[in-house]
Amino acid sequence: MRNNDEKKRQKLINKLIFLNVYNKEDQQLYGMTLRKLESEYRRYKLVNHPHGEFGSIQII
């Protein structure tokens, strides 16, 4: 189970770096728990959802 959690953590870290939410050198990122990383990723997706208020396709 620990190995799976560590894989999930690393995957989320990579996603957050790729999405420019965190910098690769940011040590805070590597110290976060799996739960905190999941929360950060969900928050990013919520704020940057393509069908959100801004940037969405709207029919006038």
N, C-alpha and C positions, 0 to 999 in steps of 0.2 A: 504494500500500500504506500509506503514512503517513496518508493521509486516512482510510482505513478504520480504522486503529488509533486515530486521534484520535476518530472517531465512536464506537468501542467504549468508549474511555476515558470520554467524556462520558456515554454511556448508563449505564455502571456507576456513575459519580459521581452521576448523578441518582437511580439506584435506591438507592444507599447513603444518600443524603440523605432520600429519601422514606421509607425504612424506619427512619429515626432512628438509623442506625448512626453517622453522622457529622453534625455540624452544618454548615450551609451556609457559615458563616464560618470553618470549620476549614481553614487554609491547608495543613496536612499532607496533606489529601485531594487537593488539586489538584497536589501535587508527586509523587504516587505514580505508579509505572510501571503500564502496562497489566497486566502479570503480577501485581503486588502488588494491584491493584484486583480482578482476577479471584479471587485467593486470598482476599481479604477477603469478597467476595460469596459464594464457596463456603462459607467458614467460617460466615457468617451463616445460610445455608440449612441447613447441617448442624446447627447448634445449635438453630435454630428450626423444624425440620421438624415439620409438623402430626401426623405419626404417630410422633413420637419418644417417649421414655420418659414425659415429663410432658405432660398435656393430651390424650393420645390416647384414643380410644374403646376401652374395654376391657369385655369381656363377663365378668360374674362368675357 
